[in-house]
Amino acid sequence: MSAPVTLDRPALEGSVAVRDGRRLSFAEYGAPRGRAVVWMHGTPGARRQVPVEARRLALEQGVRIIGVDRPGIGSSTPHVYRDLLDWTHDLEHLLDALGVEATHLVGLSGGGPYVLAAGAALPGRVHGIAVLGGVAPTVGPDAAEGGAISLAVRLAPLLALGRVPLGVALNQLVRLARPVAGSFLDLYAAVQPPGDKTLLSRPEFRAMFVDDLLNGNRFQSTAPISDLLLFCRDWGFAPADVRVPVRWWHGDDDHIVPLRHGRHVVDRLPDAELTVIEGESHLGGLGVVEEVLGTLLDLGPRRGAGAAAPA
């Protein structure tokens, strides 16, 4: 059996004030004055869901990775946005507070719609986007049919009514699981497709997910419910509004967000390229994170980047 992996604490961790008296919590890795990459976690997940390889690359290449908790996880104030585009106003406050003029973004799974929203709303500050198995729209003309998210669409009215009690129940469940978090993750991994099972068996990924679970859910756990509600609404923008380069990685054996959903969104983005990861499932993009960051950071400022955002 492999020796346990010990993770270093983030270089900086805290929260910043955003609108309406709320706060967003974050964790930073890498170089404090390097090129910024905002890292949006999956659903569920939190600010420390950043692979060890990404943290190491950030140090070696002078990159500043900023993991951001969504409302209702970590120390981020619980809140449900009007739509996904509304989140980008809080992102602007976060970037301003941390002294970040321009950034790249990475979005895993449920983080995908958030980074696409940033590309639509903030083309002057976003140089490029990487999406790893991202969720597709569920309503409107750009909706993709099927997939696990379709269940959330059917249950959306119940989720809206039960958001707070469901969040409390999730939090209690996580608290009960804290002493056996590693075993809980092993149980989850045991029923996953081969790609995710292999990745979750790697000590560094296991350590990252356990650390993120324990720290992100220390106080509250309403963020996953809020995510599902937002994914089931009109996003407030269309893929055609994302006027920054998008590079998308998707496992061909993804059992949560089907590969056809990734193709569906990429076909509707003005500047996007899809990389299919053969033999990998939902978390496959985390296994090629060095390729992801290398490709992403090659996407530099664009001519006319200050164009106005969609209304």
C-alpha positions in Angstrom: 0.0 0.0 0.0 1.3 3.5 -0.9 2.3 5.8 1.9 -0.2 8.6 2.7 0.3 11.9 1.0 0.7 15.0 3.2 -0.6 18.1 1.5 0.8 21.6 2.2 -1.6 24.2 3.3 -2.6 26.9 0.8 -0.1 29.8 0.5 -3.0 32.1 1.4 -6.5 31.4 2.5 -9.3 33.7 3.5 -12.4 35.5 2.3 -13.3 38.8 0.6 -16.3 41.0 0.7 -18.7 40.9 -2.2 -22.2 42.4 -2.8 -25.0 42.7 -0.3 -22.7 42.1 2.8 -21.8 38.6 1.6 -18.3 37.0 1.5 -16.6 34.6 -0.8 -13.8 32.4 0.6 -10.7 31.3 -1.4 -7.4 29.5 -1.3 -4.3 30.4 -3.2 -1.5 28.1 -4.5 1.8 28.9 -6.3 3.4 32.3 -6.9 1.6 35.3 -5.2 2.4 37.7 -8.0 2.2 35.2 -10.9 -0.3 35.0 -13.8 -3.7 34.2 -12.2 -5.8 31.2 -12.8 -9.2 31.1 -11.0 -10.1 27.4 -10.3 -13.8 26.6 -10.0 -14.4 23.3 -8.2 -16.9 20.6 -9.2 -20.3 19.9 -7.6 -19.8 19.0 -4.8 -16.5 20.5 -4.0 -14.7 23.4 -2.5 -11.7 25.8 -2.8 -9.0 23.1 -2.2 -10.1 20.9 -5.0 -6.9 21.7 -6.9 -4.7 18.7 -7.9 -1.2 18.3 -6.5 0.2 18.4 -10.0 -1.4 21.8 -10.6 0.0 23.2 -7.3 3.5 22.0 -8.2 3.3 23.4 -11.7 2.1 26.8 -10.3 5.2 27.0 -8.1 7.6 25.9 -10.8 6.2 28.2 -13.5 5.3 31.2 -11.4 1.5 30.8 -11.7 -1.0 32.0 -9.1 -3.9 29.5 -8.7 -7.0 30.8 -6.8 -9.6 28.2 -5.8 -12.9 29.8 -5.0 -15.7 28.5 -2.8 -19.2 29.1 -4.2 -21.9 30.5 -1.9 -22.9 28.0 0.8 -19.6 26.2 1.1 -16.5 27.0 3.2 -16.8 30.5 4.6 -18.8 31.8 1.6 -22.1 33.3 2.6 -25.1 31.1 1.5 -26.9 32.6 -1.5 -28.6 31.6 -4.7 -27.8 33.8 -7.7 -30.5 35.1 -10.1 -28.7 33.2 -12.8 -25.1 32.1 -13.5 -24.3 35.4 -15.2 -25.1 37.2 -11.9 -22.2 35.3 -10.3 -19.7 37.2 -12.4 -20.3 40.5 -10.5 -19.0 38.7 -7.3 -16.1 37.4 -9.3 -15.2 41.0 -10.2 -15.2 42.0 -6.5 -12.9 39.0 -5.8 -10.5 39.8 -8.5 -10.3 43.5 -7.5 -9.8 42.6 -3.8 -6.9 40.2 -4.7 -5.3 42.7 -7.1 -5.9 40.5 -10.2 -6.4 42.6 -13.4 -6.8 39.7 -15.8 -7.1 35.9 -15.4 -7.5 32.5 -16.9 -10.1 30.1 -15.5 -10.5 26.4 -15.1 -13.9 24.8 -14.4 -14.4 21.2 -13.4 -17.8 19.6 -14.0 -20.3 22.0 -12.2 -17.6 24.7 -12.3 -17.8 24.7 -16.1 -20.9 26.8 -16.4 -19.4 29.4 -14.0 -16.3 29.9 -16.0 -18.2 30.1 -19.2 -20.3 32.8 -17.6 -17.1 34.7 -16.8 -16.1 34.4 -20.5 -19.4 35.9 -21.5 -19.5 38.7 -19.0 -15.8 39.7 -18.6 -14.1 39.4 -22.0 -11.7 42.2 -21.1 -10.4 40.4 -18.0 -10.6 36.7 -19.1 -7.8 35.5 -21.4 -8.9 31.9 -21.7 -11.0 29.2 -20.2 -10.5 25.4 -19.6 -13.5 23.2 -19.0 -13.1 19.7 -17.7 -16.2 17.6 -18.2 -18.5 20.6 -17.9 -22.2 20.7 -17.4 -24.3 21.7 -20.4 -27.4 24.0 -20.5 -30.6 22.2 -19.5 -33.3 24.7 -20.7 -33.7 26.9 -23.7 -32.5 26.6 -27.3 -29.0 25.4 -26.3 -30.2 22.7 -23.9 -28.6 19.2 -24.1 -30.9 16.3 -23.5 -30.4 13.4 -21.1 -27.5 12.8 -18.7 -27.6 12.7 -14.9 -28.5 16.4 -14.7 -31.9 15.6 -16.3 -32.9 14.2 -12.9 -32.2 17.5 -11.2 -34.3 19.3 -13.9 -37.3 17.1 -12.9 -36.7 17.6 -9.2 -35.9 21.4 -9.5 -39.2 22.5 -7.8 -38.6 20.2 -4.8 -34.9 21.3 -4.6 -36.0 24.9 -4.5 -38.4 24.2 -1.6 -36.0 22.1 0.3 -32.7 23.8 -0.3 -32.0 24.8 3.3 -33.1 21.6 5.0 -31.3 19.5 2.4 -28.2 21.6 3.0 -28.4 21.0 6.7 -28.9 17.3 6.1 -25.8 17.2 3.9 -23.8 19.1 6.5 -24.8 16.6 9.2 -23.9 13.7 6.9 -20.5 15.1 6.2 -19.9 15.7 9.9 -20.7 12.1 10.6 -18.4 11.0 7.8 -15.5 13.1 8.8 -13.8 10.5 11.0 -14.0 8.0 8.1 -13.7 10.4 5.2 -11.0 8.3 3.5 -13.1 5.1 3.7 -16.1 7.0 2.4 -14.1 8.1 -0.6 -12.8 4.6 -1.2 -16.4 3.3 -1.1 -17.4 5.9 -3.7 -14.4 5.0 -5.9 -15.3 1.3 -5.8 -18.6 1.9 -7.7 -17.1 4.3 -10.3 -16.1 3.4 -13.9 -12.5 2.3 -14.5 -11.1 5.8 -15.3 -12.4 7.5 -12.1 -11.6 4.4 -10.0 -8.0 4.5 -11.1 -7.6 8.2 -10.6 -9.2 8.1 -7.1 -6.8 5.2 -6.1 -3.8 7.5 -6.6 -2.6 8.7 -3.2 -2.3 12.4 -4.2 -5.8 12.6 -5.6 -7.3 10.7 -2.6 -5.5 13.1 -0.3 -6.7 16.2 -2.2 -10.4 15.1 -2.2 -10.4 14.1 1.5 -8.7 17.4 2.4 -11.2 19.4 0.3 -14.1 17.5 1.8 -13.1 18.1 5.4 -12.2 21.8 5.0 -14.9 22.9 2.5 -17.7 21.3 4.4 -16.6 22.3 7.9 -19.5 24.8 8.4 -22.1 24.4 5.7 -23.1 22.4 2.6 -25.8 24.2 0.7 -23.7 25.0 -2.4 -24.4 21.7 -4.2 -28.1 22.3 -4.0 -27.7 25.9 -5.2 -25.6 24.7 -8.1 -28.3 22.3 -9.2 -30.9 25.0 -9.1 -28.8 27.3 -11.2 -28.0 24.6 -13.8 -31.7 24.0 -14.2 -32.5 27.6 -15.0 -31.7 29.8 -17.9 -28.0 30.7 -17.4 -28.4 34.3 -18.3 -26.2 34.0 -21.4 -25.9 31.7 -24.4 -22.7 29.7 -25.4 -22.5 32.1 -28.4 -21.9 35.0 -26.0 -18.6 33.5 -24.7 -16.2 35.5 -26.8 -13.0 34.2 -25.3 -11.0 31.0 -26.3 -12.3 27.9 -24.6 -10.5 24.6 -24.5 -12.6 21.6 -23.3 -11.4 18.2 -22.1 -14.0 15.4 -21.7 -13.6 11.7 -21.0 -15.2 9.3 -23.5 -16.6 7.2 -20.7 -18.0 10.0 -18.6 -21.0 8.6 -16.7 -22.1 11.8 -15.1 -21.9 14.4 -18.0 -22.0 12.4 -21.3 -19.4 13.2 -23.9 -22.2 14.2 -26.2 -23.0 17.1 -23.9 -19.4 18.4 -24.2 -19.6 18.2 -28.0 -23.0 19.9 -27.9 -21.6 23.0 -26.0 -18.3 23.1 -27.9 -20.2 23.2 -31.2 -22.0 26.4 -30.0 -19.0 28.3 -28.6 -17.4 30.8 -31.0 -13.8 29.8 -30.3 -13.5 26.3 -28.7 -11.6 23.1 -29.2 -12.6 19.7 -27.7 -10.0 17.1 -26.5 -11.5 13.7 -25.9 -9.7 11.7 -23.2 -9.9 8.1 -24.2 -10.7 5.6 -21.5 -11.4 8.2 -18.9 -14.6 9.1 -17.1 -15.9 12.2 -15.3 -12.7 13.2 -13.5 -10.4 12.5 -16.4 -9.5 16.1 -16.9 -7.8 16.2 -13.5 -5.5 13.4 -14.7 -4.1 15.6 -17.5 -3.9 18.8 -15.6 -0.4 19.7 -16.7 -1.6 19.6 -20.3 -4.6 21.6 -19.4 -2.6 24.4 -17.7 0.0 24.4 -20.4 -2.6 24.8 -23.1 -4.6 27.4 -21.1 -1.7 29.6 -20.3 -0.8 29.8 -24.0 -4.1 31.7 -24.5 -3.0 35.3 -24.1 -4.6 38.7 -24.4 -6.8 39.2 -27.5 -7.2 42.1 -29.8 -10.4 43.9 -28.9 -10.7 42.2 -25.5 -12.5 45.1 -23.9 -15.7 44.5 -25.8 -18.9 45.0 -23.9 -20.5 42.1 -22.1 -24.0 40.8 -22.9 -26.8 42.6 -21.2 
